[in-house]
Amino acid sequence: MATVRWLADQKRDQHQMEVTVEADGPVDVPEAGVRALLYQALRKLLFNIVKHAGTRAATVRLARQGADVVVVVEDTGDGFNPDSSGDGAAGFGLFSVRERLELAGGCLCIVSEPGGGTRITLTAPAAEAG
């Protein structure tokens, strides 16, 4: 949680972006590899908002659901068509995040439409399998 708040402060200082961080109780991620994966994914998603969304505000919600950690990143910006391909908003960056999450046993879900903002949900096991 402290790392997410630090990242929110960094986005405010570097990009004048206000990131609201909310948590449903303690959200412990004991496995360092999973923590690093979620941090990198969250950093990428927040930078995508700065770069593509046309807004400087976002909300990050953290929760535990059973053995999983769920991170929801939401903005009220320009939105995009998540089914589009290529180098745009749904391009390689999100593909890479999705692939890394799936390799760790998690998933990425995108809800967005042009003009309607974006909500991206990251789900990952709190600990690496095996």
DSSP file (Angstrom, degrees, kcal/mol; ACC not computed):
  #  RESIDUE AA STRUCTURE BP1 BP2  ACC     N-H-->O    O-->H-N    N-H-->O    O-->H-N    TCO  KAPPA ALPHA  PHI   PSI    X-CA   Y-CA   Z-CA
    1    1 A M     >        0   0    0      0, 0.0     4,-2.3     0, 0.0     5,-0.2   0.000 360.0 360.0 360.0 -41.9    0.0    0.0    0.0
    2    2 A A  H  >  +     0   0    0      1,-0.2     4,-2.3     2,-0.2     5,-0.1   0.878 360.0  53.0 -62.4 -36.7    2.8    2.4    0.8
    3    3 A T  H  > S+     0   0    0      2,-0.2     4,-2.3     1,-0.2    -1,-0.2   0.885 108.0  50.2 -66.1 -38.6    4.4    1.7   -2.6
    4    4 A V  H  > S+     0   0    0      2,-0.2     4,-2.3     1,-0.2    -2,-0.2   0.908 111.0  48.7 -67.2 -41.4    1.1    2.6   -4.3
    5    5 A R  H  X S+     0   0    0     -4,-2.3     4,-2.4     2,-0.2    -2,-0.2   0.897 110.4  51.9 -64.5 -38.7    0.8    5.8   -2.4
    6    6 A W  H  X S+     0   0    0     -4,-2.3     4,-2.3     2,-0.2    -2,-0.2   0.920 109.8  49.2 -61.6 -43.7    4.4    6.6   -3.3
    7    7 A L  H  X S+     0   0    0     -4,-2.3     4,-2.3     2,-0.2    -2,-0.2   0.895 109.6  52.0 -63.3 -40.0    3.7    6.0   -7.0
    8    8 A A  H  X S+     0   0    0     -4,-2.3     4,-1.9     2,-0.2    11,-0.2   0.918 110.3  48.4 -61.4 -43.5    0.6    8.3   -6.7
    9    9 A D  H  X S+     0   0    0     -4,-2.4     4,-2.6     1,-0.2    -2,-0.2   0.892 109.6  53.2 -62.9 -39.4    2.8   11.0   -5.2
   10   10 A Q  H  X S+     0   0    0     -4,-2.3     4,-2.8     1,-0.2     5,-0.3   0.909 108.3  49.1 -63.0 -42.7    5.3   10.5   -8.0
   11   11 A K  H  X S+     0   0    0     -4,-2.3     4,-2.4     2,-0.2     6,-1.3   0.873 111.6  50.4 -65.3 -36.4    2.6   10.9  -10.7
   12   12 A R  H  X S+     0   0    0     -4,-1.9     4,-1.5     4,-0.3    -2,-0.2   0.939 115.1  42.5 -65.0 -46.1    1.4   14.1   -9.0
   13   13 A D  H  < S+     0   0    0     -4,-2.6    -2,-0.2     1,-0.2    -1,-0.2   0.885 124.2  34.7 -69.4 -39.5    4.9   15.6   -8.8
   14   14 A Q  H  < S+     0   0    0     -4,-2.8    -3,-0.2    -5,-0.2    -2,-0.2   0.827 136.4  16.1 -85.8 -33.1    6.0   14.6  -12.3
   15   15 A H  H  < S-     0   0    0     -4,-2.4    -3,-0.2    -5,-0.3    -2,-0.2   0.287  94.0-116.0-128.9   9.0    2.7   14.9  -14.3
   16   16 A Q     <  +     0   0    0     -4,-1.5     2,-0.5     1,-0.2    -4,-0.3   0.889  65.1 151.5  53.1  41.0    0.4   17.0  -12.1
   17   17 A M        -     0   0    0     -6,-1.3     2,-0.7    -9,-0.1    40,-0.2  -0.893  41.9-142.8-107.1 129.4   -1.9   14.0  -11.9
   18   18 A E  E     -a   57   0A   0     38,-3.0    40,-2.3    -2,-0.5     2,-0.6  -0.832  19.0-173.7 -93.8 117.7   -4.1   13.4   -8.9
   19   19 A V  E     -a   58   0A   0     -2,-0.7     2,-0.5   -11,-0.2    40,-0.2  -0.952  10.7-154.6-114.9 116.0   -4.3    9.7   -8.1
   20   20 A T  E     -a   59   0A   0     38,-2.7    40,-3.3    -2,-0.6     2,-0.5  -0.785  10.8-156.9 -88.2 128.3   -6.8    8.7   -5.3
   21   21 A V  E     +a   60   0A   0     -2,-0.5     2,-0.3    38,-0.2    40,-0.2  -0.933  14.9 175.6-112.3 125.9   -5.7    5.4   -3.6
   22   22 A E  E     -a   61   0A   0     38,-2.9    40,-2.4    -2,-0.5     2,-0.4  -0.950   7.0-169.7-127.3 147.7   -8.4    3.3   -1.8
   23   23 A A  E     -a   62   0A   0     -2,-0.3     2,-1.4    38,-0.2    40,-0.2  -1.000  25.2-138.3-140.3 139.5   -8.0   -0.1   -0.2
   24   24 A D  S    S-     0   0    0     38,-2.3    40,-0.5    -2,-0.4    -2,-0.0  -0.656  78.6 -54.6 -90.1  77.4  -10.6   -2.5    1.2
   25   25 A G  S    S-     0   0    0     -2,-1.4     2,-0.1    38,-0.1    -1,-0.1  -0.278 105.5 -15.5  80.2-172.0   -8.6   -3.3    4.3
   26   26 A P        -     0   0    0      0, 0.0     2,-0.5     0, 0.0    38,-0.1  -0.428  56.8-162.2 -67.8 136.9   -5.0   -4.6    4.4
   27   27 A V        -     0   0    0     -2,-0.1     2,-0.4    36,-0.1    -2,-0.1  -0.793  14.2-177.6-122.5  85.9   -3.7   -5.8    1.0
   28   28 A D        -     0   0    0     -2,-0.5    98,-0.0   -27,-0.0     0, 0.0  -0.689  14.2-173.7 -88.6 135.8   -0.7   -7.9    1.7
   29   29 A V        -     0   0    0     -2,-0.4     6,-0.1     1,-0.1    98,-0.1  -0.865   3.6-177.6-125.4  94.2    1.3   -9.4   -1.2
   30   30 A P        +     0   0    0      0, 0.0     2,-0.6     0, 0.0    97,-0.1   0.784  58.9  83.3 -68.8 -26.8    3.9  -11.6    0.4
   31   31 A E     >  -     0   0    0     95,-1.3     4,-2.3     1,-0.2     3,-0.3  -0.675  66.8-153.1 -85.4 120.8    5.6  -12.7   -2.9
   32   32 A A  H  > S+     0   0    0     -2,-0.6     4,-2.6     1,-0.2     5,-0.2   0.853  94.0  55.8 -60.0 -37.9    8.2  -10.1   -4.1
   33   33 A G  H  > S+     0   0    0      2,-0.2     4,-2.0     1,-0.2    -1,-0.2   0.888 109.7  45.4 -64.4 -38.9    7.8  -11.2   -7.8
   34   34 A V  H  > S+     0   0    0     -3,-0.3     4,-2.7     2,-0.2     5,-0.2   0.901 111.7  52.5 -70.6 -41.7    4.0  -10.6   -7.7
   35   35 A R  H  X S+     0   0    0     -4,-2.3     4,-2.5     1,-0.2    -2,-0.2   0.930 111.2  47.3 -57.5 -45.7    4.5   -7.2   -5.9
   36   36 A A  H  X S+     0   0    0     -4,-2.6     4,-2.7     2,-0.2     5,-0.2   0.904 111.3  51.0 -63.7 -41.8    7.0   -6.2   -8.6
   37   37 A L  H  X S+     0   0    0     -4,-2.0     4,-2.4     2,-0.2    -2,-0.2   0.934 112.6  45.3 -61.3 -47.3    4.6   -7.3  -11.4
   38   38 A L  H  X S+     0   0    0     -4,-2.7     4,-2.7     2,-0.2     5,-0.2   0.890 112.9  51.0 -66.1 -39.0    1.7   -5.4   -9.9
   39   39 A Y  H  X S+     0   0    0     -4,-2.5     4,-2.8    -5,-0.2    -2,-0.2   0.947 112.2  46.1 -61.5 -48.8    3.9   -2.3   -9.4
   40   40 A Q  H  X S+     0   0    0     -4,-2.7     4,-2.2     1,-0.2    -2,-0.2   0.904 114.2  48.4 -62.2 -41.6    5.2   -2.3  -13.0
   41   41 A A  H  X S+     0   0    0     -4,-2.4     4,-2.5    -5,-0.2    -1,-0.2   0.928 112.8  47.6 -64.4 -44.9    1.7   -2.9  -14.3
   42   42 A L  H  X S+     0   0    0     -4,-2.7     4,-2.6     1,-0.2     5,-0.2   0.910 110.3  51.9 -63.7 -42.4    0.2   -0.1  -12.2
   43   43 A R  H  X S+     0   0    0     -4,-2.8     4,-2.1     1,-0.2    -1,-0.2   0.922 111.5  47.9 -58.9 -44.1    3.0    2.3  -13.2
   44   44 A K  H  X S+     0   0    0     -4,-2.2     4,-2.3     2,-0.2    -2,-0.2   0.914 111.5  49.6 -63.3 -44.1    2.3    1.5  -16.9
   45   45 A L  H  X S+     0   0    0     -4,-2.5     4,-1.7     1,-0.2    -2,-0.2   0.910 111.4  48.1 -64.8 -41.8   -1.4    2.0  -16.5
   46   46 A L  H  X S+     0   0    0     -4,-2.6     4,-2.0     1,-0.2    -1,-0.2   0.890 111.3  50.5 -66.2 -37.9   -1.0    5.4  -14.8
   47   47 A F  H  X S+     0   0    0     -4,-2.1     4,-2.7    -5,-0.2    -1,-0.2   0.888 106.3  56.1 -66.3 -36.8    1.5    6.5  -17.4
   48   48 A N  H  X>S+     0   0    0     -4,-2.3     4,-3.2     2,-0.2     5,-0.7   0.881 105.4  52.1 -60.6 -37.1   -1.1    5.5  -20.1
   49   49 A I  I  X>S+     0   0    0     -4,-1.7     4,-1.4     2,-0.2     6,-0.6   0.944 110.9  46.8 -63.3 -46.7   -3.6    7.8  -18.5
   50   50 A V  I  <5S+     0   0    0     -4,-2.0     4,-0.2     1,-0.2    -2,-0.2   0.921 120.8  38.8 -57.3 -44.8   -1.2   10.7  -18.6
   51   51 A K  I  <5S+     0   0    0     -4,-2.7    -2,-0.2    -5,-0.1    -1,-0.2   0.855 133.9  11.3 -78.5 -37.9   -0.3   10.0  -22.2
   52   52 A H  I  <5S+     0   0    0     -4,-3.2    -3,-0.2    -5,-0.2    -2,-0.1   0.698 106.6  72.2-118.5 -24.0   -3.6    9.0  -23.7
   53   53 A A  I  <<S-     0   0    0     -4,-1.4    25,-3.3    -5,-0.7    -3,-0.1   0.687  81.1-132.7 -83.2 -18.1   -6.7    9.7  -21.6
   54   54 A G  S   <S+     0   0    0     -5,-0.5     2,-0.3     1,-0.3    -4,-0.1   0.790  75.2  93.4  72.4  24.7   -6.9   13.5  -21.7
   55   55 A T        -     0   0    0     -6,-0.6    -1,-0.3    -5,-0.0    -2,-0.2  -0.962  63.2-150.7-142.8 159.5   -7.3   13.7  -17.9
   56   56 A R  S    S+     0   0    0     -2,-0.3   -38,-3.0    -3,-0.1     2,-0.4  -0.133  73.0  82.9-121.9  35.4   -5.0   14.1  -15.0
   57   57 A A  E     +a   18   0A   0    -40,-0.2    19,-0.4    -8,-0.1     2,-0.3  -1.000  46.1 161.2-141.2 142.3   -7.1   12.2  -12.4
   58   58 A A  E     -a   19   0A   0    -40,-2.3   -38,-2.7    -2,-0.4     2,-0.4  -0.982  25.9-138.9-152.2 159.1   -7.3    8.5  -11.6
   59   59 A T  E     -aB  20  74A   0     15,-2.5    15,-2.7    -2,-0.3     2,-0.5  -0.988  11.3-164.0-122.9 134.9   -8.5    6.2   -8.9
   60   60 A V  E     -aB  21  73A   0    -40,-3.3   -38,-2.9    -2,-0.4     2,-0.5  -0.982   7.1-169.1-118.1 123.2   -6.7    3.1   -7.8
   61   61 A R  E     -aB  22  72A   0     11,-2.7    11,-2.7    -2,-0.5     2,-0.4  -0.951   1.9-165.1-114.5 131.2   -8.6    0.6   -5.7
   62   62 A L  E     +aB  23  71A   0    -40,-2.4   -38,-2.3    -2,-0.5     2,-0.3  -0.916  17.3 155.7-115.9 139.9   -6.8   -2.3   -4.0
   63   63 A A  E     - B   0  70A   0      7,-2.0     7,-3.1    -2,-0.4     2,-0.5  -0.991  36.7-126.6-155.8 157.7   -8.5   -5.4   -2.5
   64   64 A R  E     - B   0  69A   0    -40,-0.5     2,-0.4    -2,-0.3     5,-0.2  -0.928  19.6-175.1-103.3 134.0   -7.9   -9.0   -1.6
   65   65 A Q  E >   - B   0  68A   0      3,-2.4     3,-2.1    -2,-0.5     2,-0.3  -0.876  63.5 -61.5-127.8  98.1  -10.4  -11.5   -3.0
   66   66 A G  T 3  S-     0   0    0     -2,-0.4    -1,-0.0     1,-0.3     0, 0.0  -0.486 121.1 -12.9  62.7-124.6   -9.5  -14.9   -1.5
   67   67 A A  T 3  S+     0   0    0     -2,-0.3    59,-3.0    -3,-0.1    60,-0.4   0.394 124.0  88.0 -87.3   2.6   -6.0  -15.8   -2.6
   68   68 A D  E <   -BC  65 125A   0     -3,-2.1    -3,-2.4    57,-0.3     2,-0.4  -0.692  66.2-140.9-105.9 154.6   -5.9  -13.0   -5.2
   69   69 A V  E     -BC  64 124A   0     55,-3.5    55,-2.3    -2,-0.3     2,-0.5  -0.939  19.7-160.0-105.7 134.4   -5.0   -9.3   -5.2
   70   70 A V  E     -BC  63 123A   0     -7,-3.1    -7,-2.0    -2,-0.4     2,-0.5  -0.974   8.5-174.5-120.2 128.3   -7.3   -7.1   -7.3
   71   71 A V  E     -BC  62 122A   0     51,-2.7    51,-3.3    -2,-0.5     2,-0.5  -0.986   4.9-167.0-122.0 121.2   -6.1   -3.7   -8.5
   72   72 A V  E     -BC  61 121A   0    -11,-2.7   -11,-2.7    -2,-0.5     2,-0.5  -0.944   1.3-169.0-111.8 126.1   -8.7   -1.5  -10.3
   73   73 A V  E     +BC  60 120A   0     47,-2.9    47,-2.8    -2,-0.5     2,-0.4  -0.965  14.7 177.1-115.0 122.4   -7.4    1.6  -12.1
   74   74 A E  E     +BC  59 119A   0    -15,-2.7   -15,-2.5    -2,-0.5     2,-0.3  -0.969  10.4 170.9-133.0 141.9  -10.1    3.9  -13.3
   75   75 A D  E     - C   0 118A   0     43,-2.4    43,-1.5    -2,-0.4   -17,-0.1  -0.939  32.9-138.7-139.5 164.7  -10.3    7.3  -15.1
   76   76 A T        +     0   0    0    -19,-0.4    41,-0.2    -2,-0.3   -18,-0.1  -0.093  66.0 120.2-111.4  31.9  -13.0    9.5  -16.6
   77   77 A G  S    S-     0   0    0    -20,-0.1    40,-1.1    41,-0.1   -23,-0.2   0.290  82.9 -57.3 -80.8-152.6  -10.8   10.4  -19.6
   78   78 A D        -     0   0    0    -25,-3.3    37,-5.0    38,-0.2    38,-0.4   0.711  68.1-155.6 -67.8 -24.5  -11.3    9.9  -23.3
   79   79 A G        -     0   0    0     35,-0.3     2,-0.3    36,-0.2    36,-0.2  -0.014   5.1-142.3  68.7 176.1  -11.6    6.1  -23.3
   80   80 A F        -     0   0    0     37,-0.4    36,-0.1    34,-0.1     3,-0.0  -0.964  26.3 -85.8-163.8 171.0  -10.8    3.9  -26.2
   81   81 A N    >   -     0   0    0     -2,-0.3     3,-1.9    32,-0.2     9,-0.2  -0.812  32.8-159.6 -88.7 109.3  -12.0    0.8  -28.0
   82   82 A P  T 3  S+     0   0    0      0, 0.0    -1,-0.1     0, 0.0    31,-0.1   0.680  88.8  61.1 -67.2 -14.3  -10.3   -2.1  -26.1
   83   83 A D  T 3  S+     0   0    0      2,-0.1    -2,-0.0    -3,-0.0     2,-0.0   0.541  82.3 105.6 -86.5  -6.4  -10.8   -4.4  -29.1
   84   84 A S    <   -     0   0    0     -3,-1.9     2,-0.2     1,-0.1    -4,-0.0  -0.343  57.7-152.5 -70.7 155.8   -8.7   -2.1  -31.4
   85   85 A S        +     0   0    0     -2,-0.0     3,-0.3     4,-0.0     2,-0.3  -0.694  45.4  56.6-119.8 175.7   -5.2   -3.3  -32.3
   86   86 A G  S    S-     0   0    0     -2,-0.2     6,-0.3     4,-0.2    -2,-0.0  -0.677 102.9 -37.5 104.2-157.7   -2.0   -1.6  -33.1
   87   87 A D  S    S+     0   0    0     -2,-0.3     4,-0.2     4,-0.2    -1,-0.2   0.389 102.1 101.2 -90.8   2.6    0.1    1.0  -31.4
   88   88 A G  S >  S-     0   0    0     -3,-0.3     3,-2.1     2,-0.1    -2,-0.1   0.281  99.1 -57.2 -73.4-156.3   -2.8    3.0  -29.9
   89   89 A A  T 3  S+     0   0    0      1,-0.3     5,-0.2   -10,-0.1    -1,-0.1   0.784 140.2  44.5 -59.7 -30.3   -4.2    2.9  -26.4
   90   90 A A  T 3  S+     0   0    0     -9,-0.2    -1,-0.3    -5,-0.1    -4,-0.2   0.038  98.9 113.1-100.2  26.9   -4.9   -0.8  -26.6
   91   91 A G  S <> S-     0   0    0     -3,-2.1     4,-1.9    -4,-0.2     3,-0.4   0.390  85.0 -44.7 -82.7-147.4   -1.5   -1.5  -28.1
   92   92 A F  H  > S+     0   0    0     -6,-0.3     4,-2.9     1,-0.2     5,-0.2   0.792 125.0  61.5 -60.9 -35.7    1.6   -3.3  -27.1
   93   93 A G  H  > S+     0   0    0      1,-0.2     4,-2.1     2,-0.2    -1,-0.2   0.939 110.3  39.3 -59.1 -49.4    1.8   -1.9  -23.6
   94   94 A L  H  > S+     0   0    0     -3,-0.4     4,-2.7     2,-0.2    -1,-0.2   0.865 114.2  55.2 -69.3 -35.3   -1.5   -3.3  -22.4
   95   95 A F  H  X S+     0   0    0     -4,-1.9     4,-2.6     2,-0.2    -2,-0.2   0.924 108.8  48.5 -60.1 -43.8   -0.8   -6.5  -24.3
   96   96 A S  H  X S+     0   0    0     -4,-2.9     4,-2.4     2,-0.2    -2,-0.2   0.911 111.3  49.1 -63.8 -44.0    2.5   -6.9  -22.4
   97   97 A V  H  X S+     0   0    0     -4,-2.1     4,-2.4    -5,-0.2     5,-0.2   0.934 112.3  49.1 -60.3 -46.1    0.8   -6.3  -19.1
   98   98 A R  H  X S+     0   0    0     -4,-2.7     4,-2.6     1,-0.2    -2,-0.2   0.927 111.1  49.6 -59.4 -46.4   -1.9   -8.8  -19.9
   99   99 A E  H  X S+     0   0    0     -4,-2.6     4,-2.2     1,-0.2    -1,-0.2   0.920 111.5  47.9 -61.4 -45.2    0.7  -11.4  -21.0
  100  100 A R  H  X S+     0   0    0     -4,-2.4     4,-1.2     1,-0.2    -1,-0.2   0.899 112.6  49.0 -65.0 -40.1    2.8  -11.0  -17.8
  101  101 A L  H  <>S+     0   0    0     -4,-2.4     5,-3.3    -5,-0.2     3,-0.4   0.923 110.8  50.1 -64.0 -43.4   -0.2  -11.2  -15.6
  102  102 A E  H ><5S+     0   0    0     -4,-2.6     3,-1.4     1,-0.2    -2,-0.2   0.883 106.7  54.8 -64.1 -37.5   -1.4  -14.4  -17.3
  103  103 A L  H 3<5S+     0   0    0     -4,-2.2    -1,-0.2     1,-0.3    -2,-0.2   0.808 108.5  50.0 -63.7 -28.3    2.0  -16.0  -16.9
  104  104 A A  T 3<5S-     0   0    0     -4,-1.2    -1,-0.3    -3,-0.4    25,-0.3   0.414 128.3 -98.9 -88.9   1.4    1.7  -15.3  -13.2
  105  105 A G  T < 5S+     0   0    0     -3,-1.4    -3,-0.2    -4,-0.3    -2,-0.1   0.643  90.5 103.6  91.5  15.9   -1.8  -16.9  -13.1
  106  106 A G      < -     0   0    0     -5,-3.3     2,-0.3    -6,-0.2    -1,-0.3  -0.312  54.4-138.7-113.4-162.7   -3.7  -13.6  -13.2
  107  107 A C  E     -D  123   0A   0     16,-2.3    16,-2.7    -2,-0.1     2,-0.4  -0.978   5.7-136.6-156.5 165.9   -5.7  -11.6  -15.7
  108  108 A L  E     -D  122   0A   0     -2,-0.3     2,-0.4    14,-0.2    14,-0.2  -0.997  16.7-168.4-128.6 132.2   -6.4   -8.2  -17.0
  109  109 A C  E     -D  121   0A   0     12,-2.3    12,-2.7    -2,-0.4     2,-0.5  -0.989   4.2-161.4-125.2 130.0   -9.9   -6.9  -17.8
  110  110 A I  E     -D  120   0A   0     -2,-0.4     2,-0.5    10,-0.2    10,-0.2  -0.941  10.3-179.4-114.7 128.5  -10.5   -3.7  -19.7
  111  111 A V  E     +D  119   0A   0      8,-2.6     8,-2.7    -2,-0.5     2,-0.3  -0.973  32.8 125.5-123.1 114.2  -13.8   -1.8  -19.8
  112  112 A S  E     -D  118   0A   0     -2,-0.5     6,-0.2     6,-0.2     5,-0.1  -0.988  30.5-174.7-161.1 157.1  -13.7    1.3  -21.9
  113  113 A E    >   -     0   0    0      4,-1.1     3,-2.9    -2,-0.3     4,-0.3  -0.965  47.6 -80.3-154.0 150.6  -15.3    3.1  -24.8
  114  114 A P  T 3  S+     0   0    0      0, 0.0   -35,-0.3     0, 0.0   -34,-0.1  -0.273 119.0   7.1 -54.2 128.0  -14.5    6.2  -26.7
  115  115 A G  T 3  S+     0   0    0    -37,-5.0   -36,-0.2   -36,-0.2   -37,-0.1   0.427 114.4  88.1  81.5  -0.2  -15.6    9.2  -24.7
  116  116 A G  S <  S-     0   0    0     -3,-2.9   -37,-0.2   -38,-0.4   -38,-0.2   0.251  87.5-118.0-118.5  13.9  -16.5    7.0  -21.7
  117  117 A G        -     0   0    0    -40,-1.1    -4,-1.1    -4,-0.3   -37,-0.4  -0.144  30.8 -94.1  75.9-178.1  -13.4    6.7  -19.5
  118  118 A T  E     -CD  75 112A   0    -43,-1.5   -43,-2.4    -6,-0.2     2,-0.4  -0.999  23.4-170.0-143.5 140.2  -11.6    3.5  -18.7
  119  119 A R  E     -CD  74 111A   0     -8,-2.7    -8,-2.6    -2,-0.3     2,-0.5  -0.979  11.5-174.9-129.9 120.4  -11.6    0.9  -16.0
  120  120 A I  E     -CD  73 110A   0    -47,-2.8   -47,-2.9    -2,-0.4     2,-0.5  -0.965   7.1-160.2-117.9 127.9   -8.8   -1.7  -16.0
  121  121 A T  E     -CD  72 109A   0    -12,-2.7   -12,-2.3    -2,-0.5     2,-0.5  -0.935   2.0-165.0-112.2 123.2   -8.8   -4.5  -13.4
  122  122 A L  E     -CD  71 108A   0    -51,-3.3   -51,-2.7    -2,-0.5     2,-0.4  -0.910   6.9-174.3-103.3 129.4   -5.7   -6.5  -12.7
  123  123 A T  E     +CD  70 107A   0    -16,-2.7   -16,-2.3    -2,-0.5   -53,-0.2  -0.994  11.8 160.5-125.7 131.0   -6.1   -9.7  -10.8
  124  124 A A  E     -C   69   0A   0    -55,-2.3   -55,-3.5    -2,-0.4     2,-0.1  -0.995  45.0 -99.7-146.0 148.3   -3.0  -11.7   -9.6
  125  125 A P  E     -C   68   0A   0      0, 0.0   -57,-0.3     0, 0.0   -19,-0.1  -0.478  31.6-129.8 -64.7 140.4   -2.4  -14.4   -7.0
  126  126 A A  S    S+     0   0    0    -59,-3.0   -95,-1.3    -2,-0.1     2,-0.3   0.776  94.2  31.7 -63.7 -25.5   -1.0  -12.9   -3.9
  127  127 A A  S    S-     0   0    0    -60,-0.4     2,-0.1   -97,-0.1    -1,-0.1  -0.968  96.2-101.0-131.1 148.4    1.8  -15.5   -3.9
  128  128 A E        -     0   0    0     -2,-0.3     2,-0.1     1,-0.1   -23,-0.1  -0.390  43.8-110.6 -65.9 143.6    3.5  -17.2   -6.9
  129  129 A A              0   0    0    -25,-0.3    -1,-0.1     1,-0.2   -24,-0.0  -0.398 360.0 360.0 -70.7 148.8    2.2  -20.7   -7.6
  130  130 A G              0   0    0     -2,-0.1    -1,-0.2     0, 0.0    -2,-0.0   0.449 360.0 360.0  99.3 360.0    4.4  -23.6   -6.9
